[in-house]
Amino acid sequence: MSTTNNNMEGKNQYKDCSPKDDGKVAEYLCEYHQCGIIDHKTISKLLQVDHDVIMETTVDHCHKALGLTGSGVTTKVTPDVTKQQLVLDAMAKDLTSRHGPRTIKETIVADTGILLTRYVAQNTS
C-alpha cells in the first residue's frame, strides 16, 4: 500500500462532472425523484439538457447518498397501514372509479412524492 498521494489537489479526472456534495445537484435529483423519474440514464440526460450538468455514474452514487430509493424498496419498507391509506386517499379522489393501478400510483407520487409499486399486496410474512 502506497503512502503517497498522487492527487494532492483532489481534482476529479472527470472535469465536467459536478462534485458529489453539490447542493444544486442534490436539489435537482430530489426534484426528479418527486416527479417519479428514477431511471439514472434519463436523469443524466435531463440534467444535461435542463441544467447543463454532466453526470452519469455519479447519479447512482448521489441517489444512494441522499437516500432516494425506487418503488420496490419503498414498498417493502413502508408499513402496510401507510400503503393502504395512500391508496385509499388516491382512490377517494377518483370520483368516477375509473382509475387503474398505474393512475393511482401516479396520483400517490404527485400528491406525496412516495414511490410505490403498481400492486401493493398485503405482506404475508
Secondary structure as GFF3:
##gff-version 3
##sequence-region A 1 125
A	DSSP	alpha_helix	23	34	.	.	.	ID=ss1
A	DSSP	alpha_helix	40	51	.	.	.	ID=ss2
A	DSSP	alpha_helix	57	66	.	.	.	ID=ss3
A	DSSP	alpha_helix	71	77	.	.	.	ID=ss4
A	DSSP	alpha_helix	80	93	.	.	.	ID=ss5
A	DSSP	alpha_helix	101	112	.	.	.	ID=ss6
###
